[in-house]
Amino acid sequence: MSEDRLTRTELKKKAQDEIMHMISMVWHHWRDTGTEIPSGQREEFDAILKREADRAARLYGYEEAWMS
């Protein structure tokens, strides 16, 4: 790894990218397991999860969270 120091802004951007990556990972985990959500509410919960993830993404300057 390079010994060059990152600026505080670069560190912040990298931290935001990692947070968005973690949101995507949680979304995928939930899609795979459906943990603790009644089957009749999975679609509603999925829409809420997407909306809240997008809200967090906008805080960091993204248009929406990526769920790939």
Stockholm file with secondary structure:
# STOCKHOLM 1.0

chainA/1-68         MSEDRLTRTELKKKAQDEIMHMISMVWHHWRDTGTEIPSGQREEFDAILKREADRAARLYGYEEAWMS
#=GR chainA/1-68 SS CCCCCCCHHHHHHHHHHHHHHHHHHHHHHHHHHCTTCCGGGHHHHHHHHHHHHHHHHHHTTCSSCCCC
#=GC SS_cons        CCCCCCCHHHHHHHHHHHHHHHHHHHHHHHHHHCTTCCGGGHHHHHHHHHHHHHHHHHHTTCSSCCCC
//
